[in-house]
Each structure stands twice: as C-alpha cells, then as structure tokens.
Amino acid sequence: MRNATIATAVDSVLDARANRQDFSIPLKQFSLSLNADGDQIVGCIDGRDYVPTWHCLRQMANWHNLPLGILKNLMNPLTKPNGEVISQRDSTDLGLLVSLFKNGIRDGRVDPDKVFKFRTYGDGTLRAMLTDQYAIVDNVWYLEHLANVFADYSEQPFFDHWATDGDTIHGNLRIPGIEAKRSDSEFGGMLFIGNCEIGTARISIAPAVWRQICTNGMMGWAPGLKWSKVHRGEIDLGGLAANITAQIAKQIPLITSGLEAMDAAHSHELVKGVKMSQVIAQVAEQFKMTTGPNGQARQTVAEFTAHEGGFRSLYGVVNAITRMAQDQEPAERLRLEEVSGELLRLNDKGWNRLNVLAGSMEEAKYNKILGVAV
C-alpha cells in the first residue's frame, strides 16, 4: 500500500485481523495429525483443524523438542548436492514428522498443563504457538501512539510502502519538513516502523532516507541507529510509549546524517578496470542476496543499467539495490534497505577493498551469482 495515513494503516490492520481468533489452552488440548489427503500437517483446536504456517511450525518444533534441521529436511524435497530434486515429500514423510512432534512431548517431557496461545484465522491457518512469557504489543496500539506523537504536526506523516497481514506491520513513515534537493532527485526523511505480534520481528524504529525519483529508502548508515525491543515478559505500556516517543525525538535529527552519507557516496567511484556488475556480484555474495537468472543480484544489475547508469559509484550501487528491493516481500525489502545503509558506511579503504574483491572474483562464481549462461 502506498501513501497510507496512520489512520488508514490502523484500518488495514483491523481489516486483516477481522477473522482471527486466539485460543489460550493447555498443551493437552492441542493435537497434531495429517489431513484427510495426507498432504498437510494439521493442528486440532476446539474440534477444528488448522494448517500451521512455516513460522508456526518452527515454534511448534521448539516446544515439541523437535530439532529444526529435521523439520526443514522432512518439509522440503529430497535433492542431490547440486540441487536437483530427487523426489517430493509425501504423506509418509509428514506422518513421520507428526510422530516426531508427539515423541517430543511424551512422558512428561513438556508439562501437558502448560498453557499456550494459539493464533488462528478464518482461512484455516494456524499462525503462532506462543507461551505466556511472550508479550504481545498490539499493532493498533502502536500505530495509535504514533498518531499521538505526531498530532501537533501541521502536516501529518504518511506511510510509503505500508504492509500488514494483521500480525506483522512494516512501513516507512515519511516525516514532513525534512527535505533536500540534489541534481538527480529530491530527498527526504522517514522512520521505518515495524512490529510483529507473533514473534517474527521485534517492535522497532529506525531513521531512513527516501529518494523521490523512485521512492526507495535505505537505513542503517551509522551503527546503533535502529531501536528495538523484544516481546518478552510483562510490558509496561506507559513506559513503552514514553520510550517510543523519546526514540522518535532522538532519531528524526539523525536523518540528516543519512542525507550526508548519500552525498558522500558519489565520491566512492568504481576502481579502474572493475565493472559495476562485478561489484554487485560481490555485494550479493557478502550479503546473501539470491542468485541465478531470476535472483536479486541479476535484478540489481538490471535496475542499475536501466536507471542508475550515470552513477558509476557507491551511490549507483545502493540505489540499484533499493530499487530492486521494492519488488520484494516487506521483511526482505527491509533487510535489503538495511544492506544499502550498511554499504553507505564504507570509507575509502572499505570501498576500495570491495572493488578489489569484485575484480578478482572467479568467472565461474560471477556467472553463477548473476545467472550468466556460459
């Protein structure tokens, strides 16, 4: 969603969670089995079967004493070392997983009276298995507090790139009045706002910079800028609200340093003899971007070629990455925007080293990363 007010963001959270229900029940009232077709693991709560998401399966594995590696192995196709699929998993594999889940809690290995919170949705999915030690910070509460923080602003901030599924929120909140004009575009300031009620992410705030020409963003240009809090133990909402307010007051002035980092990135030009595609391949290697013909590395090269070719420098690299990031899922887009911010922290020595590594990359690795046919 683009150009969403805080009020619109609240409405989208309420809409997304309209058909959800939380069950706080002892473990002995929760059971696992396969569905009638034998192609899905289901958890039964109050007489209804729910299909757990991957995130929920990971949580269940933890509480059922099932090693995550076994879960991943039996949920994914059987492959050769080169990635070629030998066979797909079937009901026998999934049935074995169900048995392993049950084995992990037999003989009192987990207190059967231990209470868990299970988050379900009307579409039949089970999204979370949480203990009473997990402190949910309600997304609507968080957003409404943000509205209070900015209530006195003559021009209200709004979200660029807002997304929610009811449980998780990701958004870049553009802050009015923080702007700068450069030869290629206008720039401004924003705050990344994130939270997850079911354990995929902490409640967090981070200063960020947006570029008007492509509305991309980046963050993390200095260590320690991001503030976050884990969802654990009893949370004093009054204290948390005060902390959020203080962090926003602290972080908004730091946005200026991000604009300065963007300007400085122009001076980090490509080392003679090194191609931009080599630098992008090296960045992809270091920061674990997806590879191959349809990978993030190849997409970043395409974005540079189409839009940033006039900037043969670190500036062109970070903007190509954040252009590519806009087509990713919210959590991955955030990670890539943080990668761009981390690249902005490179000094002359760090940038030159990146170029040397890029220029010396073996051709076979380069081709594999960028999905170049040979």
C-alpha positions as CSV (number, residue, x, y, z in Angstrom):
1,M,0.0,0.0,0.0
2,R,1.3,3.4,-0.9
3,N,0.7,6.9,0.7
4,A,-1.2,5.5,3.6
5,T,-2.1,7.7,6.6
6,I,-1.7,6.4,10.0
7,A,-5.4,6.1,10.3
8,T,-5.5,4.1,7.0
9,A,-2.8,1.9,8.4
10,V,-4.9,1.2,11.5
11,D,-7.9,0.3,9.4
12,S,-5.8,-2.1,7.3
13,V,-4.7,-3.9,10.5
14,L,-8.2,-4.2,11.7
15,D,-9.4,-5.5,8.4
16,A,-6.7,-8.1,8.2
17,R,-7.4,-9.5,11.6
18,A,-11.2,-9.4,11.4
19,N,-11.4,-13.2,11.1
20,R,-8.8,-14.3,13.6
21,Q,-9.2,-16.0,17.0
22,D,-6.7,-16.6,19.8
23,F,-7.0,-19.7,21.9
24,S,-5.3,-19.9,25.3
25,I,-5.3,-23.6,26.1
26,P,-3.1,-26.2,27.8
27,L,-0.9,-28.3,25.5
28,K,-3.0,-31.4,26.3
29,Q,-5.9,-29.9,24.4
30,F,-3.9,-29.5,21.2
31,S,-3.2,-32.4,18.9
32,L,-1.4,-32.9,15.6
33,S,-2.3,-35.2,12.7
34,L,-2.5,-35.3,8.9
35,N,-5.4,-34.0,6.9
36,A,-7.7,-36.5,5.0
37,D,-5.5,-36.3,1.9
38,G,-2.3,-36.8,3.9
39,D,-0.6,-33.8,2.3
40,Q,-0.7,-31.4,5.2
41,I,0.1,-31.4,8.9
42,V,-2.9,-30.0,10.9
43,G,-3.4,-28.9,14.5
44,C,-6.7,-29.6,16.1
45,I,-8.1,-26.9,18.4
46,D,-11.6,-26.9,19.9
47,G,-12.7,-29.6,17.3
48,R,-11.4,-27.7,14.2
49,D,-8.3,-28.5,12.2
50,Y,-5.9,-25.7,11.3
51,V,-2.9,-25.7,8.9
52,P,0.2,-24.3,10.6
53,T,2.3,-21.7,8.7
54,W,6.1,-22.3,8.5
55,H,6.6,-19.8,11.2
56,C,4.2,-21.6,13.5
57,L,5.8,-25.0,12.6
58,R,9.2,-23.6,13.8
59,Q,7.6,-22.5,17.1
60,M,5.9,-25.9,17.5
61,A,9.2,-27.7,16.8
62,N,10.8,-25.7,19.6
63,W,8.1,-26.6,22.1
64,H,7.8,-30.2,21.0
65,N,11.6,-30.8,21.3
66,L,12.0,-31.4,17.6
67,P,15.3,-30.2,16.0
68,L,14.7,-27.5,13.4
69,G,17.1,-29.3,11.0
70,I,14.8,-32.4,11.0
71,L,11.7,-30.2,10.4
72,K,13.4,-28.5,7.4
73,N,14.6,-31.7,6.0
74,L,11.3,-33.5,6.1
75,M,9.3,-30.5,4.8
76,N,11.5,-29.9,1.8
77,P,12.0,-32.0,-1.3
78,L,14.8,-34.6,-1.3
79,T,17.6,-33.3,-3.5
80,K,21.0,-34.1,-4.9
81,P,24.0,-32.0,-3.8
82,N,23.6,-29.9,-7.0
83,G,20.0,-29.0,-6.0
84,E,18.3,-31.4,-8.5
85,V,15.1,-32.7,-7.0
86,I,15.1,-36.5,-6.4
87,S,11.6,-36.7,-5.0
88,Q,8.9,-34.7,-3.3
89,R,7.9,-35.3,0.3
90,D,4.7,-37.3,0.8
91,S,2.3,-38.5,3.5
92,T,4.9,-41.0,4.8
93,D,7.4,-38.1,5.5
94,L,4.7,-35.9,7.0
95,G,3.4,-38.8,9.1
96,L,6.9,-39.3,10.4
97,L,7.1,-35.6,11.4
98,V,3.8,-35.9,13.3
99,S,5.2,-38.9,15.2
100,L,8.4,-36.9,16.0
101,F,6.3,-34.0,17.2
102,K,4.4,-36.3,19.5
103,N,7.5,-38.1,20.7
104,G,9.0,-34.8,21.8
105,I,6.3,-34.3,24.4
106,R,5.6,-37.8,25.6
107,D,6.4,-39.0,29.2
108,G,6.1,-35.5,30.7
109,R,8.9,-34.0,28.5
110,V,6.6,-31.0,28.3
111,D,4.1,-30.2,31.0
112,P,0.7,-31.1,29.4
113,D,-0.9,-28.4,31.5
114,K,1.4,-25.7,30.2
115,V,-0.8,-23.0,28.6
116,F,0.0,-21.8,25.1
117,K,-1.7,-19.1,23.0
118,F,-2.6,-20.3,19.5
119,R,-3.4,-17.7,16.9
120,T,-5.8,-18.9,14.2
121,Y,-7.5,-17.3,11.2
122,G,-10.8,-18.0,9.5
123,D,-9.0,-19.2,6.4
124,G,-8.0,-22.2,8.4
125,T,-4.4,-21.2,9.1
126,L,-2.6,-21.5,12.5
127,R,0.0,-18.7,12.6
128,A,1.5,-18.9,16.1
129,M,2.1,-21.0,19.2
130,L,3.2,-18.6,22.0
131,T,3.8,-19.0,25.7
132,D,2.5,-16.7,28.4
133,Q,6.1,-15.3,28.5
134,Y,5.6,-13.7,25.1
135,A,4.3,-10.2,25.5
136,I,2.2,-9.1,22.5
137,V,2.5,-5.4,21.6
138,D,-0.7,-4.7,19.8
139,N,-0.2,-3.2,16.3
140,V,-3.2,-0.9,16.6
141,W,-1.9,0.4,20.0
142,Y,1.5,1.1,18.4
143,L,0.0,2.9,15.4
144,E,-2.4,5.0,17.6
145,H,0.6,6.0,19.8
146,L,2.4,7.2,16.7
147,A,-0.6,9.3,15.7
148,N,-0.5,10.9,19.2
149,V,3.3,11.6,18.8
150,F,2.7,13.5,15.6
151,A,-0.7,15.0,16.5
152,D,0.8,18.5,16.7
153,Y,2.5,18.4,13.3
154,S,0.9,20.9,10.9
155,E,1.4,18.3,8.1
156,Q,0.8,14.7,9.1
157,P,3.3,12.0,8.2
158,F,2.2,9.1,6.0
159,F,3.4,5.7,5.1
160,D,5.2,5.0,1.9
161,H,5.4,1.2,1.3
162,W,3.0,0.1,4.0
163,A,2.2,-3.6,4.5
164,T,0.4,-5.7,7.1
165,D,-1.2,-9.2,7.4
166,G,-2.8,-8.3,10.7
167,D,0.0,-9.8,12.8
168,T,3.0,-8.0,11.3
169,I,3.4,-4.4,10.2
170,H,6.2,-2.9,8.0
171,G,6.2,0.7,6.9
172,N,8.3,3.7,6.1
173,L,6.7,6.8,7.7
174,R,7.7,9.9,5.8
175,I,8.3,12.9,8.0
176,P,7.2,16.3,6.6
177,G,9.8,19.1,6.6
178,I,12.9,17.0,6.2
179,E,13.8,17.5,2.6
180,A,16.9,18.2,0.4
181,K,17.2,18.8,-3.4
182,R,20.0,17.3,-5.4
183,S,20.7,17.2,-9.1
184,D,19.1,13.8,-9.7
185,S,16.2,13.9,-7.3
186,E,14.7,15.3,-4.1
187,F,15.4,13.5,-0.9
188,G,13.6,13.4,2.5
189,G,13.5,11.7,5.8
190,M,11.4,8.9,7.2
191,L,11.2,6.4,10.0
192,F,10.9,2.7,9.5
193,I,8.2,1.3,11.7
194,G,7.9,-2.4,12.4
195,N,6.3,-4.8,14.8
196,C,5.1,-8.4,14.9
197,E,2.6,-9.7,17.4
198,I,3.6,-13.4,16.8
199,G,7.3,-13.4,17.0
200,T,8.8,-12.8,13.5
201,A,10.2,-9.4,14.5
202,R,10.7,-7.0,17.4
203,I,8.9,-3.7,17.8
204,S,11.3,-1.3,16.1
205,I,12.0,2.2,14.8
206,A,14.9,3.3,12.5
207,P,15.7,6.5,10.7
208,A,15.8,6.2,7.0
209,V,16.2,8.3,3.8
210,W,13.9,8.3,0.8
211,R,14.6,9.3,-2.7
212,Q,11.7,10.9,-4.6
213,I,12.6,9.8,-8.1
214,C,11.9,6.1,-7.2
215,T,10.5,6.4,-3.7
216,N,13.1,3.9,-2.5
217,G,14.6,4.0,1.0
218,M,17.6,3.0,2.9
219,M,18.6,2.9,6.6
220,G,21.5,1.9,8.9
221,W,24.1,4.4,7.6
222,A,25.6,4.6,11.1
223,P,25.9,1.8,13.8
224,G,23.3,1.7,16.5
225,L,20.6,3.8,14.8
226,K,17.9,1.2,15.0
227,W,16.0,0.8,18.2
228,S,14.1,-2.4,19.0
229,K,12.5,-4.2,21.9
230,V,11.9,-7.9,22.3
231,H,8.5,-9.2,23.2
232,R,9.3,-10.9,26.5
233,G,7.9,-10.6,30.0
234,E,5.4,-8.2,31.2
235,I,5.4,-4.9,29.3
236,D,4.6,-1.6,30.9
237,L,2.7,0.1,28.0
238,G,3.1,3.5,29.6
239,G,6.8,3.1,29.8
240,L,7.0,1.7,26.3
241,A,5.0,4.6,24.9
242,A,7.4,7.1,26.6
243,N,10.4,5.1,25.2
244,I,8.9,5.2,21.7
245,T,8.3,8.9,21.9
246,A,11.9,9.5,23.1
247,Q,13.3,7.4,20.3
248,I,11.4,9.3,17.7
249,A,12.7,12.6,19.1
250,K,16.2,11.2,19.1
251,Q,16.1,9.6,15.6
252,I,14.5,12.3,13.5
253,P,17.6,14.6,13.8
254,L,19.8,11.7,12.7
255,I,18.2,11.6,9.3
256,T,20.4,14.5,8.2
257,S,23.4,12.2,8.6
258,G,21.8,9.8,6.1
259,L,21.4,12.6,3.6
260,E,25.1,13.4,4.1
261,A,26.1,9.8,3.6
262,M,24.2,9.7,0.3
263,D,26.1,12.8,-0.9
264,A,29.4,11.2,0.2
265,A,28.6,8.0,-1.8
266,H,29.2,9.9,-5.0
267,S,32.9,10.2,-4.2
268,H,33.3,6.4,-4.0
269,E,33.8,5.8,-7.7
270,L,34.5,2.4,-9.4
271,V,38.1,1.4,-9.3
272,K,39.6,1.5,-12.8
273,G,39.1,-1.9,-14.5
274,V,36.3,-3.1,-12.3
275,K,32.8,-3.4,-13.7
276,M,29.6,-2.4,-11.8
277,S,28.2,-5.9,-12.4
278,Q,31.3,-7.3,-10.6
279,V,30.7,-5.0,-7.6
280,I,27.1,-6.0,-7.5
281,A,28.0,-9.7,-7.6
282,Q,30.5,-9.2,-4.8
283,V,27.8,-7.4,-2.7
284,A,25.4,-10.2,-3.4
285,E,27.9,-12.7,-2.2
286,Q,28.7,-10.8,1.0
287,F,25.1,-10.0,1.9
288,K,23.4,-13.3,0.8
289,M,21.3,-12.0,-2.0
290,T,19.5,-14.6,-4.1
291,T,21.4,-15.6,-7.2
292,G,20.8,-17.0,-10.7
293,P,18.8,-15.8,-13.7
294,N,15.8,-14.6,-11.5
295,G,17.8,-13.7,-8.4
296,Q,18.2,-10.4,-6.6
297,A,21.7,-9.9,-7.9
298,R,20.6,-10.1,-11.5
299,Q,17.7,-7.8,-10.8
300,T,20.0,-5.3,-9.2
301,V,22.2,-5.2,-12.3
302,A,19.1,-4.7,-14.4
303,E,18.0,-1.8,-12.2
304,F,21.4,-0.2,-12.4
305,T,21.5,-0.5,-16.2
306,A,18.0,0.9,-16.6
307,H,18.1,3.7,-14.1
308,E,21.4,4.4,-12.4
309,G,24.0,4.0,-15.2
310,G,25.0,7.6,-14.8
311,F,26.3,6.9,-11.3
312,R,29.3,4.6,-11.5
313,S,29.9,4.8,-7.8
314,L,28.7,3.6,-4.5
315,Y,25.7,5.9,-4.9
316,G,24.7,3.9,-8.0
317,V,25.1,0.6,-6.1
318,V,22.9,1.5,-3.2
319,N,20.1,3.0,-5.3
320,A,20.1,0.0,-7.7
321,I,19.7,-2.3,-4.6
322,T,16.9,-0.3,-3.1
323,R,15.1,-0.1,-6.5
324,M,15.3,-3.9,-6.7
325,A,14.1,-4.2,-3.1
326,Q,10.8,-2.6,-3.8
327,D,9.6,-5.8,-5.6
328,Q,10.5,-8.0,-2.5
329,E,8.3,-9.1,0.4
330,P,8.2,-6.5,3.2
331,A,10.6,-8.3,5.5
332,E,13.1,-8.9,2.7
333,R,12.7,-5.3,1.4
334,L,13.7,-4.1,4.9
335,R,16.7,-6.3,5.0
336,L,17.9,-5.0,1.6
337,E,17.3,-1.4,2.6
338,E,19.5,-2.1,5.7
339,V,22.1,-3.6,3.4
340,S,22.2,-0.4,1.4
341,G,22.5,1.6,4.6
342,E,25.4,-0.6,5.7
343,L,27.1,0.0,2.3
344,L,26.8,3.7,2.9
345,R,29.1,3.3,5.9
346,L,32.0,2.2,3.8
347,N,35.1,4.5,4.0
348,D,37.6,4.8,1.2
349,K,39.5,1.8,2.4
350,G,36.4,-0.4,2.6
351,W,35.1,0.7,-0.8
352,N,38.5,0.0,-2.4
353,R,38.6,-3.4,-0.8
354,L,35.1,-4.2,-2.1
355,N,36.3,-3.3,-5.6
356,V,39.5,-5.4,-5.4
357,L,37.4,-8.4,-4.3
358,A,34.9,-7.8,-7.1
359,G,37.6,-7.5,-9.7
360,S,39.3,-10.7,-8.6
361,M,36.1,-12.9,-8.4
362,E,36.4,-16.1,-10.3
363,E,34.5,-16.1,-13.5
364,A,32.5,-19.3,-12.6
365,K,31.3,-17.7,-9.3
366,Y,30.4,-14.5,-11.1
367,N,28.4,-16.3,-13.7
368,K,26.6,-18.4,-11.1
369,I,25.7,-15.3,-9.0
370,L,24.3,-13.3,-11.9
371,G,22.9,-16.3,-13.7
372,V,25.0,-15.7,-16.8
373,A,24.8,-18.5,-19.4
374,V,28.1,-20.0,-20.4
